[in-house]
Amino acid sequence: MRSFGVQCPMFDKLTQKITDAFRFVSGKTTITEKNIDDAVDAIKMALLEADVNLRVVRRFINAAVEEAKGEKVLRSVDPGQQFVKIIHDKLASFLGETGPESGSVQGLRLKGPDTLSVVLMLGLQGSGKTTTAAKLALRLKKEGRKPLLVACDLLRPAAMEQLAILGSQIDVPVYRKEGAEDSVQVYGEAVIWAQQNLIDTMIIDTAGRLQIDEPMMADLSRLRDAAKPDELLLVADAMTGQSAVDIAKTFDERIGLSGVILTKFDSDTRGGAALSLKTITGKPLKFVGTGEKPGDLEPFHPERFAGRILGMGDVVSLVEKAQEVIDQKEALELQKKMEKESFTLEDWLSQLRSVKKMGSLQSMLELIPGMAGQVSEEDIDKADLKRQEVILSSMTRKERANYLIIGPSRRSRIARGSGTSVAEVARLIKKFEKMRSMMKKMSKLSRNPQAIQSMLAGSGRR
């Protein structure tokens, strides 16, 4: 088995162990209760090692075994696939509901744009609450809402300044009052400002402590009672595992929660918090923080994440990421160019830049079925991708439009301008020629399913 560095993909170990467990039942025309017991035992150990709550593991295993040993699996044409489907469905149900509530915006229960909605952000100090408030504001802004960030963390000196900086980065207004001592008063003044400026969603950043204490809970209770928020969202650090679940349970008992946001989700290689949260607290996981950039906040879809944990990928999320940065009209034009073999170096440069906007290549590969755990950060030559972009940027528009005019003298100039060698420029052009030819073939195949099947069948022959 391949060994990767410390930069493990999300759920890498859990995914590997569960897919290993499926070997007890996969590829068999018939399976026995013994096969199922062996697979289930392996899955149980994988979940426990992933720091999933013991009560959750027991419930999950009992539910899976009961259904897996039924006639539907044991007597099915492909019992292995049927077993995997059961594990997927049970995993999705334990992770949460099947998707955002009807009429919601990004899974949140918000009022219409003509009425002010209030979102109260809760959490301990260091959980990433202030940053997450800004990320959420950006997501809602992209959805057509008009958000306002309200600085009600009056305990941490730098909190208001941090929120103001984040707000300016995403072009979202921030209401703050220097020297304020009462969060309820700040909220009341923010409501007046919001109404005067046609704001439809207030996201309130609240005070946190290093640990739960009575003064913090008392202040949050007062603010909750005054604001009567539509959403009370706890921001918790996924890296703390079951501690995040315990914190969520306490906040829900004392303040009342409508949902949870887990930060540092991309670094949580075990996944115990996500898998335990809904069962233990009864509250849905609504969003996950997947990086440090303002746009690195994803709605949590239980069925999609169940697929990712089981190594099935998440093509829907990959397509959604692409749709955010690639215009549909441009995509259709690009397809026509590929068919006519008129794809240019200008198009290539544009595509390289679009891919960068979608996030890290590692995170995108994790969404492709079968790729989870197969490619590490070290396997991706980021330097080469950057070098390609620099070389392409050093060309004139005329050269990128027609690569055939790039002769020896032009190649020398491009090499000097990009800080590379003439040989590297030549290799890029040769690579482009091959890629363009391959694109034309793939474009033709996409219109002929039989040709694709024939090609795949042929590739399997030795």
Secondary structure, DSSP 8 states (H G I E B T S, - for coil): -----S---TTHHHHHHHHHHGGGTTT-SS--HHHHHHHHHHHHHHHHHTT--HHHHHHHHHHHHHHHTSHHHHTSSSHHHHHHHHHHHHHHHHH--SSS-TT-BTTB----TTS-EEEEEE--TTS-HHHHHHHHHHHHHHTT--EEEEEE--SSTTHHHHHHHHHHHHT--EE--TT---HHHHHHHHHHHHHHTT--EEEEEE---SS--HHHHHHHHHHHHHH--SEEEEEEEGGGTHHHHHHHHHHHHHT--SEEEEESGGG-SS-HHHHHHHHHH---EEEEE-SSSTT-EEE--HHHHHHHHTT---HHHHHHHHHHHS-HHHHHHHHHHHHHT---HHHHHHHHHHHHHT--HHHHHTTSTT-TTTS-GGGS-HHHHHHHHHHHHTS-HHHHH-GGG--HHHHHHHHHHHTS-HHHHHHHHHHHHHHHHHHHHHHHHHT-HHHHHHHHHHHT--
